[in-house]
Amino acid sequence: MKLYNGRPENESGRLEKELLSYDFLDSLGVEYQRADHEPAMTMEICEEIDKTLNAVICKNLFLCNRQQTNFYLLMIPGDKKFKTKDISAQINSSRLSFAGEEHLEELLKLTPGSVSILGLMNDKDGKVRLLIDEDVLSSEFFGCHPCINTSSLKISTKDLTEKIIPALKHEPTIVKL
């Protein structure tokens, strides 16, 4: 697996949502590196991506409350365990669970396995609340998908907090898991 600077030179065969991710980052002046790979569906593939990017690879979890009226995008380090009870009290929401594919598609225009903070650019109405584990912010770089799980990006955490999040207009809630 090879690390490339910026967007792909040849964009044929790339999905629009991936290209929109690059457009978004480029418009903000965010520098990023990219690794292309087979769909990241197994831990073995994810471990190889981790080695290539040398960044905190985020698990991005799309959650909702029991009534499916409140939605959350949680960014946590990939090696960290997640228990809903550990976060429920911090965000004043009980009975958290994984949101369904239909909500993921409707609100973020994403499919399972490709959940990313970059999907928030599609949440124009601000229906999804951004939650970030404090450990994500303590690393120099973080990794995420460009809205598709066949590429991964390495981005500075400084650009995440100073450029990406303000442009997404989703004020994050910092949580401790």
Residue pairs with C-beta under 8 A, 6 or more apart in sequence:
1 35
1 36
1 37
1 48
1 49
1 52
2 35
2 36
2 52
3 33
3 34
3 35
3 52
3 53
3 154
4 33
4 34
4 35
4 36
5 31
5 32
5 33
5 34
6 22
6 26
6 31
6 32
6 33
6 34
7 19
7 22
7 26
7 34
8 14
8 22
8 34
8 36
11 19
14 148
15 147
15 148
17 109
17 110
17 147
17 148
18 146
18 147
18 148
18 151
20 121
20 147
21 116
21 118
21 121
21 146
21 147
21 153
22 146
24 118
24 121
24 167
25 32
25 118
25 153
25 155
25 164
28 159
28 163
28 164
28 167
29 163
30 155
30 156
30 159
30 163
30 164
31 155
31 156
31 159
32 153
32 154
32 155
33 53
33 153
33 154
34 146
34 151
34 152
34 153
34 154
35 49
35 52
35 53
35 151
35 152
35 154
36 150
36 151
37 45
37 48
37 49
37 150
37 151
37 152
38 45
38 150
39 45
39 113
39 149
39 150
40 46
40 49
40 113
40 145
40 149
40 150
40 152
41 113
41 149
46 57
46 78
49 57
49 143
49 152
50 57
50 78
50 143
52 152
53 141
53 143
53 152
53 153
53 154
54 141
54 154
55 139
55 140
55 141
55 142
55 143
55 154
55 155
56 77
56 78
56 135
56 136
56 139
56 141
56 142
56 143
56 157
57 77
57 78
57 142
57 143
57 152
58 75
58 76
58 77
58 78
58 117
58 136
58 142
58 143
58 144
59 74
59 75
59 76
59 77
59 78
59 80
59 82
60 73
60 74
60 75
60 115
60 116
60 117
60 144
60 145
61 72
61 73
61 74
61 76
61 82
61 98
61 115
62 71
62 72
62 73
62 74
62 98
62 99
62 103
62 104
62 108
62 110
62 115
62 128
63 71
63 72
63 73
63 74
63 84
63 96
63 97
63 98
63 99
64 70
64 71
64 72
64 96
64 97
64 98
64 99
64 100
64 103
65 93
65 94
65 95
65 96
66 94
66 95
66 97
68 99
68 100
68 103
70 93
70 129
71 99
71 103
71 107
71 127
71 128
71 129
72 91
72 93
72 96
72 128
72 129
72 130
72 131
73 108
73 115
73 117
73 119
73 120
73 128
73 129
73 130
73 131
74 82
74 87
74 131
74 132
74 133
74 175
75 117
75 130
75 131
75 132
75 133
75 136
75 142
75 144
76 82
76 133
76 135
76 136
76 177
77 133
77 135
77 136
80 133
80 135
80 177
81 177
82 177
83 177
84 95
84 96
84 97
86 177
87 96
87 131
87 175
87 177
88 94
88 95
88 96
90 173
90 175
90 176
91 129
91 131
91 173
91 175
101 111
101 112
104 110
104 111
104 112
104 115
105 111
107 122
107 123
107 127
107 128
108 115
108 119
108 120
108 122
108 123
108 128
109 119
109 122
109 147
110 116
110 119
110 122
110 147
113 149
114 145
114 147
114 148
114 149
115 145
116 144
116 145
116 146
116 147
117 130
117 144
117 160
117 164
117 165
117 168
118 144
118 145
118 146
118 147
118 164
119 147
120 128
120 130
120 168
120 170
121 167
121 168
123 170
126 169
126 170
128 170
129 170
129 173
130 165
130 168
130 170
130 171
130 172
130 173
131 172
131 173
131 175
132 172
132 173
132 174
132 175
133 174
133 175
133 176
133 177
134 174
134 175
134 176
135 177
136 142
136 157
137 157
137 160
137 161
137 174
139 157
140 156
140 157
141 154
141 155
141 156
141 157
142 154
142 155
142 157
142 160
143 152
143 153
143 154
143 155
144 152
144 153
144 155
145 151
145 152
145 153
146 153
155 164
165 171
165 172
